[in-house]
Amino acid sequence: MATDTTVPPARRTSDDDLAAGLDALETPVAAPRSPAWRAAWRAVWPVLAALGAVLVVWQVAYVLELKPPYALPSPADTWQTLLGTIQDGSAWRAVTLSVQRAAVGFAMSVVVGVAIGVALAASPLLRRAFGPIITGLQSLPSVAWVPAAIIWFQLTDATMYAVILLGAVPSIVNGLLAGTDQVPPLYLRVGQVLGATGWTRIRFVLLPAALPGFLGGLKQGWAFAWRSLMAAELIVQTGLGTGLGQILDLGRVTSDMSLVIASIGLIFLVGIVIELVVFAPLERHVLHSRGLTGQVSSR
């Protein structure tokens, strides 16, 4: 008597449903796109609400006279001072000069930091020898380098670039090393099988794979570069132009607290703009190209 080996219809249907379900899990679901203005509003309104709360607390502190008016001016007085610096062009000139200095110093820091980071990543001996030194330099306040830089380069822009380099390079190096540490070993083995050795292995396997983690080091490096520049501009007074740090110091010298707060606000604003305009789009592009972001995070 022959045995019926035909799969029952119910079992066949169950297997088909299971396969369809697995295929559905692998199929990206396109999330409905919300209007651009709504997405922008969702991103902006929490920031506006937080700024509004800060202004309310500031105004209350001013009304209660927790500090004398010369030490704690009102938001309105500070706004008038800021408008004055914008109208006479001094704010724009200071912002432009400081951003140019920071951009040049940061570019040099990236070149130096990547070169050092690649060398340490490629040589375990160099990393054991210089890794703790790099970490120690990263924890050193940038302002500590200003006196030494003045002695080395006198009162010139080279002093500011030196402070930026010494402040930003350690963060970039450690960011690159952190990125390379997160590279799956399988990538390196595949590269070796395909014949990628030496600089080819670093250029086409290690660095591209480490890029998502390295972005964090770049962002931190920029933050250190910007902070280092402000520390240098506060101390170094050159005849090559007035930056934001020098305007901040001018407010201190003249006891103009409104100018001090306005300068701090401009320094803060530049940091936010650089993050939103440069690093956030770059990070989204890199992560999206690697399939590391989903539709849920973008809504």
Number of C-alpha atoms within 10 A of each C-alpha: 3 4 5 7 6 7 9 9 9 9 10 12 12 11 12 12 12 12 12 11 12 11 11 11 10 8 9 10 10 9 11 8 10 9 8 9 9 10 13 10 11 12 12 11 11 11 11 12 11 11 12 12 12 12 15 13 12 16 17 13 15 18 13 10 13 11 12 10 14 11 14 19 22 18 17 12 16 21 15 14 20 21 14 14 18 13 11 10 11 17 22 16 17 21 19 15 17 24 20 13 20 24 16 14 26 27 14 17 28 21 13 17 25 20 12 23 26 19 15 21 21 17 11 12 11 13 18 11 11 14 19 11 12 19 14 11 16 21 11 13 15 23 19 14 20 25 15 14 21 20 10 12 13 14 17 15 20 16 23 28 23 24 29 34 24 24 31 32 31 29 29 32 31 26 26 28 25 18 23 24 14 13 19 12 10 9 13 18 13 12 18 14 10 10 11 17 15 10 12 12 16 19 14 13 20 23 18 14 20 20 20 21 20 24 21 20 24 25 20 18 28 29 20 27 31 25 23 29 31 25 22 28 24 20 17 22 17 14 9 10 12 20 26 26 26 23 21 23 19 17 18 15 11 10 13 18 21 25 26 22 20 24 27 15 14 18 20 11 12 15 16 12 11 15 16 12 10 12 17 13 12 14 17 15 13 15 17 13 10 11 9 10 14 14 13 8 6 10 12
